[in-house]
């Protein structure tokens, strides 16, 4: 159940940022929270916020590595 909820939240991040690339982080949280509530699920909580922070961090690492600012070895050192 938890895994499915995390996948849904990640999907919603992609959906709403794809529809509006200029959406702010606070508006994105509101949109996701509203979607979850409309789907008869509990709104975002503390553990979901951690998931969103990890998603942003992974996206930043991916973008930085594609542009040559950080390589795989540097990333592993930073994660430890």
N, C-alpha and C positions, 0 to 999 in steps of 0.2 A: 504494500500500500504506500509506504513512504517513498519507494523508488518511483512509483507511478506519479505521485504528486510532484516530486522533483523534476521528472521529465516534463510534466505539464507546465510547470513554472518556467523551465528553460525554453519550452516551445513558445510560451506566451511572450517571453522576452524577445525572441526572434520575430514573432508575429507583429508585435507592436512597434519594434524598432524598424522592421521592414516596411511597415505601412507609413511610419513617420520617423525618418532617420534623425530628425532634430528634436525628438522627444527628450525631455529632461528626466533625470533619474527619479525625482520626486513624482512627476506625472506618470512615469512608468510603473512605479510601485502602486500608485492609486489605480491605474488601469488593471494591473494584475490582481490586486485585491478585490476590485469590483467584479472581475470575471470569475474569480473563485467563489465569491459570495453568491453571484447569480447562478452558479453551477451547484448550489447547495453544499458547498464545502466551506470549511473554516477559512477565514481570511489569513493573510500573511502573519507569521509569528516570528519569534527570535531565530529559530532554526532556519526558517526560510530566508531571513536576512543574511545569514552566514552563507547560504547557498548562492544568493545573488552576488555577494562580495567575491566568492570564489570564482563565479562565472566571469565577473569583470576582470579579475586577476588573470585568469587563463586567456581571456581575449586579448588583454594587454601583452602578455608574453608572446602570444601568437603573432600579433601585429609587429612587436619589436623584433622578433626573430626573422620575420619575413623581410624586414627592411635592414637587417644586418646589425642592429643595435645590441643584440644579445644572442649568444649561441647556446646550444644545448648544455654544454658543460657548465657555463655560467649559471644557467637556470637551475641545474641540479644543486650547485653550491648554494644558491640563494634559498632553495626550498629546505635545505637541511638546517 
